[in-house]
Amino acid sequence: MFYLHAPKSLGNPDLRHRNARIGHASSSDLRNWTNHGQVFDAGAPGSFDGSATWTGSVVRGPDGLWRMFYTGSRFLSPESSANIESIGVATSPDLFDWTKHPGAICVADDRYYETLGTSSWPEEAWRDPWVFWRQADQRWHMLLTARGKDGSEPDRGVMAHATSTDLVHWAVEPPLSASGSGFAHLEVFQVIKLGGQNHIVFCCDAAKLCGHRAGGMGGIWCLPVGDMPGQVDFAAARLLVDERLYAGRIAQDRQGKLWLLAFNNVTADGAFEGGICDPLPITTGADGFLEVSPR
């Protein structure tokens, strides 16, 4: 498991975002974990990942190398929330020793996506890369958290899309969803298959719900979808678990069962918690949506 961590000495949990690093842990049962420490550090001040390294995904290329596509965060100043996000990559032969490659390999394209300074939004959202191979078109696909150029603010959260034939050179494509689905951002995408049906899992907190969802409960969301990549209507998404948990990923155990692992976000009374939850069993409900099943 690769996870984000930040020093508890920061005091204010909100400061974790601009100080986050990627850590590594392993387990034989998804419950008892051995921590292997930090994977790599942030870049030099002013570089694309000079403030923090954020969520990504890991794939193995045809050359046998593991590639971690991760989010690089660059806050413009210590006092400002203005932040530019872009995608970096590191490689490893064994998932333990990682080499970062210099510079960003994929950035927001203002032909299709909102960039910093073109709206009131304080960041250039381009993060949480989820990478997968599609045999049908012989291409790698990357799904990203981003914001559309059009639509009423702040209701502009979209699923961004980029493609590659070699995992090195990436072409930014138009978004796979439209603004106006009730999410100011759609974070930490994952595509899974259960019983022959594709599902998208993502997250959005209550503070970033807007439009027809404004004032509702945030958390981890899900949506059955067709072949991916394809157009997605996030207006139909449904809450999987409330935002006491966040940034969830679904893992498959050796018996083929699916389990949700997520960030312990806040307690029932709203206090910050932190850490990773114990695995929660995932099944499909009668309506075709994912649900957390009784143990």
N, C-alpha and C positions, 0 to 999 in steps of 0.2 A: 504494500500500500504506500502511495505517495500522498502526503498530507501537507497542509500549511501550518506553520507555527510562528509565534512571536514571543519575545521575552515578557514574562509576567511583571518584570520590574518596570514596564512602561506605565503601570497603574491604570490609566484610562484605557478600557478595552477598545475604544474607537481608534486608538493609535496603532492597533495591530495591522491595519491595512497597509500603512506606509512603511511597515517594518517586517513584513512577512517574508519567510523563507520556506523552501520546500524540504521536507524531511522524508525519511524512508523507514518503514517498519515491515516485518514479515510475521506470518502466523500460519499454523497448520490447521486452525479451526475457526478462524475469524473472530475469536474471543480473547485469546492470550497472544500478546504481541511482543516481539523483540524489536527494540528501537535501534536503528542503524545510524541515526544522526542526520545531520544536514547533508543534502545532496550536493549543492554548490551554493556559492554566495551570489549576492546581487552584483551588478556591474559597477564600474567606476562612476562617480558622480557625473551627471549629465548624459550618461549613456541611456539607451532605450530601456534597460532594466536597472537603472542606477538607484532607484528607490526601493523596489521590492520585486520579488518573483512570486507569481500567483499561479492559479490553477491551470492545469493542462491535461494531456493524456499521453499514453505511451503506446507505440506500435513497433513491431519488428519488420524491418524492410527485407527485400529479397537478398540483400547482401549479408544478412544475418545480424546486423547491428540493430540494437534497440534505439529508438528515437523518442525523446521526450519533447513534445511541443508544449511550451509553457508561455504564460503571460508575463511580459516585462512591463513594469509600471515606473513612470517617471513623473513625480510630482514637481511642479514648476518652482515651488518654494516651500519652506517649512510652514509658512503662515497660510498658504493657499490650498484650497481643495482642488484646484485645477490640476488635471492629471491626464497624461497621454499614455495610452496602452498600445502595445504591439506584441507580435508573436516572435519568440525565439525558439531555438532548438538546441538540444544537447544529445550526444550519442554515447552509447555504452555497449561493451561486449557482453556484460553479465548482469546488468541492472544495479550494480553496486558502484562501479567507478565510472563517473560521467565527465565528459568533456564538452564544455559549452562552445558553440560556434559563434564567432563574432558577428554582431549586428543583428537587426531584426530581419526575419525572412518573410514576413507578411504584415502589412499595415493597412489601415482603413483607406479606402478609395473614395474620394469625395464625389465621384460620379454617382455613387449609389448610396453612400452612408453619411450620416451627420459626423462632422469633425469639430474639434474644439474651436469655440468662438463663433460658430454658425447658429447657435441657439443659446438659451439660458442654461443648458445642461452643463455641469461643471467638469465633465470629463470627455475625452475622446474614447468612447467605449469600443474596445476591440480586444476581447479576452476570452478565456475559458475554451481553448480550441479542443474540439472532439474530432479525432481523425480516424477514418476508416477507408478500406479498400472496397471498390465496387467492381465486381468481375464483369458486369455487363458492358461497361464503357472503358474498362482497363485504366481507371484513374483512381487516385487517392482524393478523398473529399474531406474538407475541414468545415465544421460548423462552429460558429462563433457568436458570442454575445455582442450585439451592436445596436445602433439606433438608426432608424430611417431618416431620410432627408425631408420627408413630407409628413403632413398630418399635424393635428393639434398637439401642442406641448402640454404635459410631458409624455403623452400617450404614443411614444414612438419606438418602443422596444421591438426589435426584429431579430430573426435568425439570419445571420450573415453566412456567406458561402464562399469557399475558395477551393480550387482544384489544382492537382499536380500529377504528373506522370512519373516523377522520380523522387518525390519527397524533399526535393531541394528547391526547385523553382515553382512558385505558387502564383496562380492567376486569381485575382479577386473577381467574383461573379456577383450578379444581382442578388438581392435577398430572397430567401425562400418563404418569407412571410411578409404580411403587410402591417404597417402601423395601425393603431386603433383597436388592438385586441384587449386593452385594459391593463397592459404591463408597460411601465416605463423602462424596465429592462427584463430580459429573460436570461438567467444566469445558469452556468454549469450544465450545458446540454449533455445528455447521454442518449444513445439509441440502443435499445435492447430488443430481443425477440423472445416471445413467450407463446408457446402453442401455435407457432406459425404466424403470429401477428406482431408487427413492429409497434413499439411504443417509444415515445419521447418522454424523458424525465428531465425536469429543469426546476429552477427555483426563482421565486420573487417574494420579497418581504412585503408586509402590509403597507409600509411607508411609500413603496413604489407602485402600489396598485392605483389605477386611475381609470377615468372613463366610467363605464358601467360597473367596474369592480371596486371603485373608490370606497374606502371605509370598511372593506371586507378583511378577511383573515388571510395572511400570507403564509408561506412555507414552501414545501416541495410539491411540485405539480406534475401531472402526467396527462398524456394524450395518446390514444391509439392513432396510428398513421399508416399510410401505404408504403410503397417502396421508397427508400431514401437514397439519394436526395430527391425531394419532391416538394411541391408547394404545401404549406402547413397553415391551417386556420387555428391560431392559438385562442381565438374567442371561445372555442369549445373545450379548452383545457379545464381540468378539474383538480382540486386540491387532494394530494395523496396523504400528507401529514402536515400539521400546522407548524408554525415557525419556531416552536421549541426545538425543532430540528431544522437544519439548513444544509445546502450544498451537498445533497445526498448522491451517492453512487450505488448502483446495484451490482453485486458480485455473485458469481455462481460457484457453489461448492463442488466437491468431488462427486457428490451424488446427483448433481445437476439441478439442485434447488437454488432458487434466487433469494438473496438477502439484501436488504437495504442497510448501508452504513452511512452515517451522516454526522455532521457537526452538531454537538450539543450547544445550541445557540443561547437560549435563555431558559430559566426555570419557569414554573407555572405563574409565579408572581412577577415575572419580567426581568429578573436579575440576570446579568451575564454569567454564563456557565463555562463554556469551553470544553474541549476534548471530543472524542469520537464515541458515539453510542454503541451499545451492543447490537449485533445484527438483528434486524426485524424481518420476518418471513414475508415474501411477496408472492401473491397469486393474482389471478384474473377474476374479477367479479362477473356476475351474470350479465351485466351491461357492457362487458368488454373492456372496462377500464381496470388498470392495476389497482390493487388494494393491499393494505397490510393485513395479513390473515392472523387469526388467533394462533398462539403457539401450541 
